[in-house]
């Protein structure tokens, strides 16, 4: 069962802290709940709070100037009926019970209930400079009540352990706390004996549930990852009776918070199931949806989950306790997707964008948020691609033409000034960046003998003498360390029949689609007899040799040609003989770890610059993106 943390804070003062804290602390084995997640459901609010606190392993209690709303006497009375020994076990509560007692607020009760149930209690207090929520107004009387609250906790040996200056500072201090890791390690150790069995059972039940894995996992997580409920949950998901299961769990007793959590989670899952098919028809890539989610995150101060697919991002948008905020975030993300499809895609997608907007306008839950979403920030422009066409000149490559693609526009660039290839490419990429491109991706379209990607071809020099006060201090730099670069096979892009373009379009299209859907890229190492990835399952092929070059035409020519003709769109290989047996596999795995195809050029650039993959060439040759097929759309030359 996962570790459960509860963030206790007065909403007006600390609402800007809750979601960033939740996303910072949630990890494998840790679930974080905030006040917005709990629903009263006809039960006195204080009792429902007690249900949540009892189900948690620790409470993070933020104590500032505001104390929040008072818990009414009937709720306090109901709590005393549940726990007649409350004041006996926690004497500090004596002044707050009885006819003329000084009331406690809900937030203050959260700390006392954690202490009563012997839950780990982290008390954190803001420094003077710490920002507060936009609705916070300093009130001297409330600040005095908070001061007395802290003093009474100190009598019970519960002290302020953390003083923070802002959201990031508080996150850092909590993440450095050894207690959280000790708790997680203890829980994981207790699960170690049967962890594999639980995971195997999850996989089996997930198949029965007939739900996408992220959605079924979301439901199970809201049940505290209870292995004893996996079968029931799978049955309910398959039969679409999850709401009935939530009612059954809620009726199990006063300590059963899982029912409310499951009900809310199922509502989120139903919304994802409803809207994901329409959103998928927009044809946007996983990385494009990530960019759009970042716009929502900027509006809502929430980090975007890394490497998430469309379903996970829709679920992320909905994973807010307050329903109105969640629906607003979902509507904004869908509208951004439709607008981005209009910007990025061919006219054939226009019916899909119109269908999505029409569905949003008819939907009772999302249509009230549509106007605000349309008034929000526009989608960011997608990446700009610099296509550079290379040809063989003697034993070195020469730049012949280049194009600049932004969205669906392809511009033929002006001829660069005479210089080395590295200098020309660096100047071209820099000019694109200076035109306002947020992201520049470089694709080098080369004939077979240039695909080896020798580092000296893209090396250039820059004079730093002016910075040092010296004359002519020139340092070597590698273009592939400064810009995200991938290579492509020019002969096949141009349709040369010897390159088997039909096979490439078929196999390359299949693998591209599979890579777009995958949760983690799989790399195949053909020379490794222990490599579990076979040809059918792999997305990326790692060739264990240096390809032929103009000066070494016969080097590995036949196996390299066969690999190209197989049609795999994603490959890597070493460009230096010394790399073949010196960490090539480790370097490749570092670049691929927890990434998707659009992230690979930048990941390799960083790895090359840090020295972890100094001589690795990245080959990304997707049939769906062929600049030679867009020649009819050429506009005026790029300046």
Secondary structure, DSSP 4 states (H G I P E B T S, - for coil): --EEEEEE--HHHHHHHHHHHHHHH-BTTEEEEEGGG---TTS-HHHHHHHHHHH-SEEEEEE-S---PBPPHHHHHHHHHH-TTHHHH-GGGGGGSSTTPPP-BHHHHHHHHHHHTT-EEEEEEE-TTS---TT----HHHHHHHHHHHHHHHHTT--EEEEESSHHHHHHHHHT-HHHHHHHHHHHHHHTTTHHHHHHHHHHHHHHHTS-HHHHHHHHHHTTT-GGGHHHHHHHHHHT-HHHHHHHHHTT-TT--HHHHHHHHHHHHHHHHHHHHHHHTT---HHHHHHHHHHHHHHHT-PPPTT--HHHHHHHHH--SSHHHHHHHHHHHHHHHHHHHHHHS-GGGHHHHHHHHHHHHH-TTTGGGHHHHHHSPPPPP--EEEEEEEEEETTEEEEEEEEEEETTEEEEEPPPPS--HHHHHHHHHHHHHHTT-S-EEEEEEE-GGGTT--GGGSEEEEE-HHHHT-S--EEEEEHHHHSEEEEEEHHHHTT-GGG-HHHHHHHHHHHHHHHHH-SS--EEETT-TT----TTT-SEEEESSPPPBTTBTTTTHHHHHHHHHTT-SEEEEESSGGGTTTTHHHHHHHHHTT--GGGHHHHHHHHHHHTTTTTEEEEE--TT--GGGGGGGEEEEE-
